[in-house]
Amino acid sequence: MRNLPKPAETDLAHLEREIVSCNQCPRLREWCTTVASAKKRAYQEESYWGKPVPGFGDAEARLLIVGLAPAAHGANRTGRMFTGDSSGNWLYEALHRFAFANQPTSEALNDGLELVDCFITASARCAPPGNRPTREELTTCRTYLEWEMSLLRTIRVVLVLGHIAHRQWLEAAGWWGRMTPQTRPRFAHGAASVLPDGKTLLCSYHPSRQNTNTGRLTRPMWHAVFRKARKLVDRDE
């Protein structure tokens, strides 16, 4: 695991370069490279990114969104989190609806998308086989989430998408070990918890097809979470 630099010694551009060049998890790097080489039939004419995917967004954001990992033919193809897949279709439509993005879709790295008061990251930066990173891989990648948190000093609301993102963010922020099971925020869709440092942790089911196609996550449920995020962010103005 890489040593954390002091916040003053780096910036988001530096961190992005560190993430993109990371090769600490051989299983993930092999899988991403294989997928990028084989490609999906619909994308045979495209050049896949095939490298670890950094977070992106507004450096002075008050809303942080933490997902699970790049999709094999989504961010692993495009090079930007939640770009070019069905989960991204759900995410960017909601971000645009509630004024956190300048457009409701995101299909490619240079399609003009800009986030407003929002930064998007993930628990793992490489697409994992079966969409399941190992515990060791998540622990290794948590270093980068810690780096981001040291640089994104204006975050007031953290929206975690799914159980894994919930635990990974609490671990990276240091709350998991400092809290007892009784006081630790529990994951539940739509739940909001105010942490001792004043940040609000907001939870949602991940907008994966497994959730959206089965009705576990509906558009009204999804929009309700972002409506709450909007109100929480605006409350601090």
N, C-alpha and C positions, 0 to 999 in steps of 0.2 A: 504494500500500500504506500502511495506517495505521501510525503510529509506535507502538511499544510503550510503554505507561505503566510507571512503576516499580511493582513488586509492591505496595508500601505504598499506592499511590494508587488501587488498584482492588480489587474482590473478584469472586467468581463471579457475583453478581447484576448487577454492572456489566458484566462481560464478556458475560453473556447478552443484555443490552440492546443491546450493541454488535453482537453477531452477528445478532440478529433484525432490526436496522435496516440491515444491510449491503446495499449495492447496487453493489459494486465489479466484479461480473462480469455485464455486460448480457445475454450469451447465456443464462446460468443463470437470471437473474431473469425473463427473458421466457418461458423454458420452464416454470418453476415456476408462473408466473401463468397461462399457457395451460392447463396440466394442471389447476390448481385451478378454472379456469372451466369447462372441458369436462367434467371428472370421468369416473370410470369408472362404467359402468352400475350396478354393485352398490352404488355409494356416491352415487347421484344426490341422495339426500335429505340428505346430510351437507354441512357447511361445511368446505372444505379449509383447512388452515393456510396453505400457499402461500408461506411466508417461509423465510429461512434457519433451520436447526434447531440450537439450542445443545446442548452436551453436558449431561449430568445425572448425579446420583448423590450419593454420600457425599463431603462436602468433606474428610474425613479418611481417604479410601480408601487402601488399600495396593495394590489391583489397578486398573490402568487398562486398558480395552479400547478399541482403536482400529479402527474399521471403515472402509469406503470412502466412502459418501455416503448421504444419505436416499433411500429408494425413492420413485418418483413417486407411487404410491398407498399408500405406507406412511407414513413419517415426514413426507413432504410433505403428507400428508392429516391426520395426527394431531398433528404438532408435537413428537413425541418420538422420538429415535433408536430404530430397530429396533422400533417399535410399530406393530402393524397389518399385518404382512406375514409371509411364510413364514420369512424369515431370523430375524425376531424370535421366532417360535415356537420355533425351535431354540435361540436364545440364552437366552431367559428360562427355558425348561425346564431347561437346564444350570445356569444361575445359581442357580435355586431348589434343584436337586438337590444342589449343593455349597455351599449356605448363603450365597450372595451376594445373594439376593433373597427377599422375603417371599412371593412367589407365582410360579407357573410360567408364567403367561401375561401378555401386555400387549396390549390392544386399543385403548385410548383414553388420552388425556392424564391424565384424572382417575379412573383405574380402581383406585387404591389401591396401585399398585406402589411399592415402596421398595427401593432397593439398599442392601446392607450391606457396608461395606468395599470398595466397588466404584464406579468412575466410568466412564461410557461416552461416547465422543466419536467423531469421524470425520475423515477426511482432507479431505473437502469438506462444506460445510454446506448446500449446495443440491442438489436432485436434478438430475443431468445427463442430457441426451438420450442414449439408448442406454446409460445407466449408465457413461458414459465422460467424466469431466472432462478438460480439456486440461491440459498441463503448466503453462501460465501460470495457469490457474484454481487448480490445486493449490498452486502457489507463493504465490499471493495469499492463499489460505485457510490456509496454514501458519502465518501470523501468529497466528491464533486458537489453534492447537494450542500454540504457544510461550507464549501468555498463560496457557493452562490449566496448562501445566507449571510456570510460575512461581508459580502459586497452590496447586497440589496438591502440597504439600511432603512428604507422607507416602507417596507411591507407592514401592513396592518391586518390583513385578512389572508388566511391560507386556505385554499380550497383543495382538498385531497380527493382524488377520484379512485375509490376502491380501498379495500382493507390493506393491501400491501403499501400503497402510497401513504395511508394513514400512519402505519407503524414506522415506515422509513422516515417520514418527516419528523415524527416525535422523537425518534432515535437521533437523527441528525441535529435537531434543536436541543437535545439534551434532556428533554422532559421525560422520556420513557423510563430512564433509570432513576430519575429524581422523584418520580411519583409512585405511589403504591397502586396496586390494581384497583383499589376502591376510589382513588382520586384521579386516576388517569382518564382522560376523555375517551369515551367509548365510540366506536364507529356505528353510525346509523344514518341512513339517508336523510339529509336535511338537518341533521343535528349541528348545533353551533355551541362551542365552548370557549369561554374567555380564559386565557392562560395567565399565569402570574405576571408576565411581562406586558400584558395589555393586548396582545395579539388575539384575534379570534380564529379558531380552527373550525372550519366548515366542512362537512362531509357530504359526498354524493357517491352513488353507484357510478362505476365507470361506464361511459357510453359505448361499450363494446357491443357487437352484434348479438352476443350471447345474452346481453341484458335488454337491448332495444328490440330485438326480434321476438323475444318471449313475452314482452310486456312488463318485465320486472322494472324497467325504466321507461316511462312514458314522457312525451314532450311536456305536458303540464308539470310533471314532477321535476323534470330537468330545468325548465324555465323558472320554477319556483326557487330553486337553489340559486340561480343567477340573479333573480330579483332580490333575494336576501343578501347576496354578495354586494350588489349595487347599493343597497341601503346601508350596509355596514361600512362600506368604503366612504360613502357620502357623509356618514355621521361624523367622520373625523375632520370634515372641512371647517 
